[in-house]
């Protein structure tokens, strides 16, 4: 099928690669602008642009889809379908109605649950044991279109958002290719979403990262998993923020912040306890909780407090 692809991050690049490997004719790629990355703020092309350039596909990076220029470009490209995966812009009605087969979107949740920009992270934050992908026919709403295909994906109890993204990217790419084949053959079915089952997955914020040990250990474990790799959950010890890459909820009793064990570093919470497995003190390398505790000369019975 003659396609235009719209997407930006790694998960979109995985989907684009699958479409190309399946033999689809991608005549153009729309993606977000290049952005400064890292401490040196080096201007870097998004993953989708990098893949498209390597495959010799024309790349377009409009700042808006609403000034008429993008519509003009799309009419010249004349795709049979537009495929959207984590593009980051809302498509106006004139673009939605342009292709013969309309616009398909790969959304990484089991719609109507978790509409919005951070569905995987919220599924992990909430302790869900399952997420998935939905291929839908796009309409003018945000993630409200008719459902064509769904594919569930299990969330392991120790998996982070980054782990789940990897699994969902692979399942999503395969499901997308299969769904486009069904649309081309005329065998695809469409089901209206039930608005009563809709929940939202708003963007994550840096303010969500901070936690205190007086919360429930399992809830903190889910927060740590859900906020990795960004913005990364953190607690404060003696005025210094400590990021937590990995932790595990375990049984344990003590005052919130009390060190129950050093091997591994286990800290009491409001309910239960947390094993702090990998920490990143400000300006330092990742280290085990045991290494960090040794550097702080912590002993069993000490308390980790925000201020000394």
N, C-alpha and C positions, 0 to 999 in steps of 0.2 A: 504494500500500500504506500501511496505517496503521502508522507507525513511531514509536519512541522513539529519539532519537539521544544517544549518550554520547561526549563528546570535549572537548578543552580548547584546544590551541594552534592556530596558523594553518592547519596542514595539515588539521586537523579542521574548521575553519571553511570551508575550500575544499570539502571533501567534503559538508558540510551544505548549502552553497549549491547544489551540483550536484543533490542530492536534491530540494531545494525547486523548483529550476528544472525538474526532470523531472516535477513534478506530484505527488510523494508527499505524503501527509498526515502531517506530523511533529507529533504531539500533545504532545510534551514533550521537553525537552532537559536532560540531566544533565551538569554540568560541575564542575570543581574550584572552590575558593573564590577570591574576589578576593584579589590579593596586592599588596604595596607594590612599586612599580617606580621605577627611576631613583635619582639622587642625592637627590632630595627625598622618596623613598619614598611616592609618591602611590598610594593604594589604587586598583587598576585591575582591571576585569573582564577575564576571559580572552576571547580572540577569539570563541570559540563563543558565549559569553553575549552579547557585543555584537551579533553577527549575529542570534541568536534574538530578542533584545529588539527589534531593528529590524524583524523580520518578525512580531512579535506572538505569539511562541511561548512558552508557560510554561517558566520556567527553574527547575531544582532544583539545589541545591549542598550535598548531604548530606556530612557529614564522614566517614561510613561507610556501607557498603551492607549491614552485617551486624547492625543492631539491630532489623530488622523494619519500620522506618518506610519505608525506600526500597521494600521489597517491597510494602507496602500501597499506596503511591503508584502503583507500576507496575501493580498489579492494577486500580486505579481507572482508569488511563489505557488499559488493555487493548490494548496494541499487538499487531499481527500479527508484528512482528519488532523486535528491538533491534539497532541498528547502532552499533558501537564503533570509534572512530578516535582513538588516542592519548589515551584518557581518563585514565589514570594510576591506576586502581584495579582490583583483581581482583574479578570478579563471582562471588558465591557460587552454589552449585548451584541454590538455589531460584529465583534470578533467571534463570540460564541456561536453565532448563526452562520458564519462564513463558510466553513467546510461542509462537504456533502454529508459526512457522517458526524458532524458536530465536534465537540471537544470532550475527550476522556481524561479523567484525573485519577491518579493513583494516590490514595490517602491511607496513611499508616495507622488506622484503627478500624474497629468493626463498627462502622457507622450504623445508627446515628450517635453512638457513644464517642465522646472526645472529638467534637468538631473544633477546629482551630489549628494553631501553629505548633503545638508541642504535645501531640497525642501520646507518643511513646513515653515521654518523660512523666506525664501525669499518670499513665497506667502503672508505671513502676513506683512513683511516689505514693500512690493509693494502695499499693500492695496487691494489685491484680495478678492473677496467675495466667492470664491469657490476654493477648492483643491480636493483631492481624492486619490484613490489608483489605481495602475496599476499592474496586474499580467502579467509578460512577460516571454517568453522563452529566456533564457540568450544566448548571443553570446559573441564574444571576445571583443566587444566594451563596453563602460561604459554607461549602461542604454539605449542601442540601439537595444535591441532584439525585436522580434515580439510580439505585444500586443495580449494577450488572453482575458483578462477581465479588465474592468474599472468600478469603483464605485465612484461617486462624493460625496463630503462632503462639507457642507456649512461652511463658516467662518463668525462668528458673528462679528459685528463692534467693540465690546469691548473685544473679545477673544484674549488671548496671544498665543504664540507658544505652551506653555505647555497645554493650554486648547484644542487646535486643535489636538495635539498629542494624547490626551486621546480619542477623538472621532475617529480619523483615525485608532488608534490601534484596536479598537473594530470592525470597518467596515472592516479593512484589514484582520483581522483574519477570520472573517466570509466569506469574498470573497475568501480568499485563500483556505479554506476547500471546498467551492463550486467548485472552478476551478479545484482542483486536482480530484474531483469526475468526472468532465466533461472530463478531460484528460484520466482518467482510462476507461471511457465508450467509448472514441473515438469520443465524440461530441464537443470537444473544437475547436474553430476556431482561426486562427492566422492572424493578420493584420500587414503589414509592417508599420513602423513609417515613417512619412514624415519629412525628415531632415530640410526642410524649416521652420517648426514650432518649431524647437528645441531651447530651451534657457537653460542657465546654472545656477546652484545653488551651487556656490563654498562654501567651509567651512567658517564659521564665524570667525572673529578675535577679539581680545580684543580692537584693535585700532578702531573698528567700534562703540564702546560703547559711546564715548564722543559726546555730542551735545551742541550746543549754541542756545539760545533763538531767534536768528535772523532768524531762519528757519521757514517754514510754520508749523502751529500748527498741521494740520492733518498729515503731513509727520512725524513730531516728535511723534505724537501719534502712528502711525504705527511702527516707529522705536522702541519705548518703548515696544509695544506688541510683535514685532518680535524678540527682543533680550532678552526676558524673557523665560526661567530662566537663560540663559547664552548667552553672557557675562554680561547682564543687562546694559541698557542705563544709562548714568550718566551725570550730569552737574557739574561744579565747582563753588563753592561759597567761595570767600575769600581764595582761594588756597586749599580748601578742597573738595574732590570729594563726591558727593551725588548721590547714586544710586536711580533710579526711578522704582519701581515695577509696579505701576499702575498710569495711568493718563487718562485724557479725553480731547479731543479737543472741544472747545466752542467758541462762538463769543466773541470778545473783541478787544479793541484798546488801544495802548499805546506804549511807547518805549520798544524795546526788553529787557526782564528781569524785567520790571516794575510790581510791585505787584498791581493787580487790585482789589483783594478781599482776605480776610483772612479766610472766612468760606464759601466754602472750599478755600484753598490757590490757587489763580488763577493768572497766570503770563502771561503777554503779550508776543507775539512772533512776528516774522517778518510779519506774517499774521495770524490773529486770536489769540487765547489764549489757554493755557493749565491749566486745573485743576490738580494739583499735589496731588494725592489721597493717595499714600503710598510711603514713602521715607526711605532710609537706609543710614544714615550718616556713615562715616568710623568708624568702631569699635563699632557701636551701634546697638540697636535692630531696627526692622522695626517700623515706626511710621507714623501717618497721616501727611499730609502737614501742617495742622493747628498746630499740636504739634511742628513740626520742626520750623515753623515760630515764634511761641511763644518763643521757646528757643533762637532764634536769635533776638528776640524783633523787628521783622519786622513790619512795618506799611504800610498802603495803600499809594502808591506813591513811596515807596522805590524801589530800583533796585537791582536785584540779579546779581552781577558781578563776573567774575572769580577771580579778584584780588581787594583788598581794597586799 
